Amino acid sequence: MSRRITIVEVGPRDGLQNETAILEPIMRANLVRRLEGAGARRIEAVSFVHPKYVPQMAGAEEVMADLPHEAGRSRIGLVLNGKGYDRALGTAVDEVNVAMSATDGFGLKNQGLSVEQQVQMLADIMAGRANAEGAPGATPSLSATLSCVWGCPFDGEVSIDQVADLVGRIAELGVEEIALADTIGVGDPWAVTRKVEAARKAAPDAVLRLHFHDTRNTGLANAYAGVEAGVDVLDASVGGIGGCPFAPGATGNIATEDLVYMLERAGFETGYDLDALITTARWIGEKIGRPAPSALSRAGGWPRS
């Protein structure tokens, strides 16, 4: 089997944003470099949010200033609104990921915007990008992440039609990569298959990416279902750390090293060095003051070298 699965590393952003420990920008940049040393080529490095609400993400500009551009590596900045997007443009980010929500309840809690207001926000960003075409460095590539695709902590179940409609509208605005996120970890493999199929029909030309949290121990099973459904891009967080400050009870993403182990045992290619990932997971566990929750950081790989 030679199929390659791209794993977007989100530990420096999604992984750290819900931790009690607050790491200084220089330490977060160090984490990015360690992950790149382990094979990561797309990393969600920073979030351009107000430090009043997510103090763990303060100093995004400082993190990016410590990460000079390197060919073949893409550092992603998450934004929640137009102001965050403008901040991102003032740094050396290679990609911007616009966070959106499938529900009003989460959108209002996370961003202070309803679904319709989020769609308009994205439309404004895309219009500004069109006007800036041709200006050097003005338009890093852009993706959108749709949160709460499999369930919302405030509005409950989220229907397939609800997701398909939003995915279609996002694609119509010109977004070429759309991530479907199980923000609170309530999905199951069969629901993953159904919503991936619906999203593909709604946006046949878009690249689909999947973002799973392991809150209810279904994260790797959901990743398997996504790969079987034809998705080639998945998010993961080193050590399985993470969560969302605005999603009660949400825990970490699926662990990068656990996902790499599963995929490479099956014959897929990821480009990661599993031993280096495990070392990095243990290192970040020390820095945040608790052992990383991933299985591989405890048990190691197999066979052992």
C-alpha positions in Angstrom: 0.0 0.0 0.0 1.5 3.3 -1.0 -1.3 5.8 -0.2 0.0 8.8 1.7 -2.0 10.3 4.6 -1.2 13.9 5.4 -1.3 14.5 9.2 -1.7 18.2 10.1 -0.1 18.6 13.6 -2.3 20.8 15.8 -0.6 20.3 19.2 1.0 23.8 19.4 -2.5 25.3 19.1 -5.4 23.0 19.8 -3.1 20.9 22.1 -2.0 23.7 24.3 -5.0 26.0 24.4 -6.9 24.1 27.0 -4.0 23.3 29.3 -3.6 24.8 32.7 0.1 25.5 32.1 0.8 28.5 30.0 4.0 28.1 27.9 5.9 31.2 26.8 6.1 31.9 23.0 9.7 30.7 22.8 8.7 27.3 24.2 5.8 27.0 21.8 8.1 27.8 18.9 10.5 25.1 20.3 7.6 22.6 20.2 7.0 23.5 16.5 10.6 22.9 15.7 10.7 19.6 17.6 7.6 18.4 15.7 9.1 19.4 12.4 12.2 17.4 13.4 9.8 14.4 13.8 8.5 14.8 10.3 5.6 17.3 10.6 5.2 19.5 7.5 1.9 21.2 8.2 1.6 22.5 11.8 -1.1 24.7 13.3 1.4 26.8 15.2 -0.6 29.7 16.6 -4.0 31.1 17.2 -4.8 34.8 16.7 -7.3 35.1 19.5 -7.5 37.7 22.3 -5.3 36.6 25.2 -8.1 37.6 27.6 -10.1 34.6 26.4 -7.3 32.1 25.6 -4.2 33.2 27.5 -2.4 30.0 26.4 -2.3 31.5 22.9 -0.9 34.9 23.8 2.1 36.1 21.8 1.2 34.5 18.4 3.3 37.2 16.6 6.3 36.3 18.8 6.0 32.6 18.1 5.9 33.3 14.3 8.9 35.7 14.6 10.9 32.8 16.1 10.0 30.6 13.1 11.6 31.9 10.0 10.1 30.6 6.7 11.5 27.2 5.6 10.8 25.6 2.2 8.6 22.6 2.4 7.1 23.5 5.8 3.8 25.2 6.4 3.0 27.0 9.7 -0.8 27.6 10.1 -2.5 30.4 12.1 -6.0 29.9 13.3 -8.4 32.9 13.2 -11.9 33.4 14.5 -12.8 36.6 12.7 -11.6 39.3 10.4 -9.5 41.0 13.1 -7.7 37.8 13.7 -7.2 37.4 9.9 -5.6 40.8 9.7 -3.3 40.0 12.5 -2.3 36.8 10.8 -1.4 38.7 7.6 1.1 40.7 9.6 3.1 37.6 10.4 4.9 34.9 8.4 2.2 32.3 8.5 2.0 30.1 5.4 -1.7 29.2 5.9 -4.7 30.7 7.6 -7.3 28.4 9.0 -10.7 30.1 9.6 -12.7 28.6 12.5 -16.4 28.3 12.0 -19.2 26.4 13.7 -22.0 24.3 12.4 -24.3 25.6 15.2 -25.4 29.0 16.6 -24.8 27.8 20.1 -21.1 27.1 19.7 -20.5 29.9 17.3 -21.9 32.5 19.8 -19.9 31.0 22.7 -16.6 30.6 20.7 -16.7 33.7 18.5 -19.7 35.7 19.4 -21.1 35.1 15.9 -24.1 33.2 14.7 -23.8 30.7 11.8 -25.0 33.4 9.4 -22.6 36.0 10.8 -19.7 33.5 10.4 -20.6 32.8 6.8 -20.6 36.6 6.2 -17.3 36.9 8.0 -15.8 34.3 5.8 -17.3 36.0 2.7 -15.7 39.3 3.7 -12.3 37.6 4.2 -12.5 35.9 0.8 -13.5 39.2 -0.9 -10.5 40.9 0.7 -8.3 38.1 -0.6 -9.6 38.6 -4.1 -8.8 42.3 -3.9 -5.3 41.5 -2.7 -4.4 39.1 -5.4 -1.0 39.8 -6.8 0.3 41.6 -3.7 3.4 39.7 -2.5 2.9 37.9 0.8 -0.6 39.3 1.2 -2.5 36.1 0.7 -1.3 33.0 2.5 -3.3 29.9 1.6 -6.6 29.5 3.4 -8.7 26.7 4.8 -11.8 26.6 7.0 -12.6 24.3 9.9 -16.3 23.6 10.7 -16.6 22.8 14.4 -19.3 20.7 16.0 -20.1 18.6 12.9 -21.0 15.6 15.0 -22.6 17.4 17.9 -22.8 20.6 19.8 -22.5 21.0 23.6 -25.2 23.7 23.5 -27.5 22.8 20.6 -27.2 19.0 20.7 -27.3 16.8 17.6 -26.3 18.3 14.3 -28.0 16.9 11.1 -26.4 15.8 7.9 -28.3 18.4 6.0 -27.1 21.1 8.3 -23.5 20.1 7.7 -23.9 19.6 3.9 -25.5 23.0 3.5 -22.7 24.8 5.3 -19.9 22.9 3.5 -21.5 23.8 0.2 -21.7 27.5 1.1 -18.1 27.5 2.3 -16.9 25.9 -0.9 -19.0 28.3 -3.0 -16.9 31.1 -1.4 -13.8 29.6 -2.9 -12.3 27.8 0.1 -10.4 24.8 -1.3 -9.8 22.8 1.9 -12.6 22.3 4.5 -12.0 20.5 7.8 -14.9 18.7 9.5 -14.3 18.8 13.3 -15.8 16.6 16.1 -15.1 19.3 18.7 -16.5 17.4 21.6 -15.8 13.9 20.5 -19.3 12.5 20.1 -19.0 11.0 16.7 -18.9 7.3 15.7 -17.4 5.7 12.6 -20.7 5.2 10.9 -21.7 8.8 11.4 -18.3 9.8 10.1 -18.9 7.9 6.9 -22.3 9.5 6.4 -21.2 13.0 6.9 -18.0 12.7 4.8 -20.2 11.4 2.0 -22.6 14.3 2.3 -19.8 16.8 2.5 -18.2 15.4 -0.6 -21.4 15.7 -2.5 -21.9 19.3 -1.3 -18.3 20.3 -2.2 -16.9 17.8 -4.8 -13.9 19.9 -5.7 -12.8 20.7 -2.1 -10.2 18.8 -0.2 -11.8 17.4 3.0 -9.8 17.2 6.2 -11.0 15.6 9.5 -10.4 16.7 13.0 -11.3 14.3 15.8 -11.2 14.6 19.6 -10.9 11.4 21.6 -13.3 12.5 24.4 -15.3 9.2 24.3 -12.5 6.9 23.0 -13.8 6.8 19.4 -11.2 9.1 17.9 -9.0 6.5 16.2 -12.0 4.5 15.0 -13.4 7.7 13.5 -10.1 8.4 11.8 -10.1 4.9 10.3 -13.6 5.5 9.0 -12.5 8.7 7.4 -9.6 7.1 5.7 -11.8 4.3 4.5 -14.2 6.9 3.1 -11.3 8.4 1.0 -10.1 11.3 3.2 -6.3 11.8 3.0 -5.8 14.7 5.4 -6.3 14.4 9.2 -5.5 16.6 12.2 -3.8 15.2 15.3 -2.1 16.6 18.4 1.2 15.3 19.8 0.6 13.4 23.0 -3.1 13.6 22.6 -3.2 16.9 24.5 -5.8 19.5 23.9 -9.4 20.5 24.1 -11.5 23.6 23.7 -12.1 26.2 26.5 -15.6 26.9 25.2 -16.7 23.2 24.9 -17.5 21.8 28.4 -15.9 18.4 29.0 -13.9 18.4 25.7 -10.6 16.6 25.9 -7.7 16.2 23.6 -7.4 15.4 19.9 -6.4 12.0 18.7 -2.6 11.6 19.4 -0.3 12.1 16.5 1.9 9.2 17.5 -1.1 6.9 18.0 -2.5 7.8 14.6 0.9 7.4 12.9 1.3 4.0 14.5 -2.1 2.8 13.3 -1.6 4.0 9.8 1.9 2.9 9.3 1.2 -0.6 10.7 -1.5 -0.8 8.0 1.0 0.2 5.3 0.1 3.9 4.8 2.8 6.5 4.5 2.8 9.5 6.8 6.4 10.8 6.7 6.7 10.9 10.5 9.4 9.4 12.7 7.5 7.5 15.3 10.3 7.4 17.9 10.9 11.2 17.6 7.1 11.8 18.0 7.0 9.7 21.2 10.0 11.6 22.6 8.3 14.9 21.8 5.1 13.7 23.4 6.9 12.8 26.6 8.8 16.2 26.5 5.6 18.2 26.1 4.1 16.2 29.0 6.9 17.4 31.2 6.5 21.0 30.1 2.7 21.1 30.9 3.2 19.2 34.2 1.3 16.0 33.4 2.0 12.9 31.4 0.7 13.0 27.8 -2.4 10.9 27.6 -1.5 9.1 24.4 -1.1 5.3 24.4 2.2 5.3 22.5 3.9 7.8 24.9 3.2 5.1 27.6 3.7 1.8 25.7 6.1 2.8 22.9 5.9 1.4 19.4 6.0 -2.2 18.2 8.2 -3.9 17.3 10.7 -2.2 19.7 14.0 -1.2 18.1 
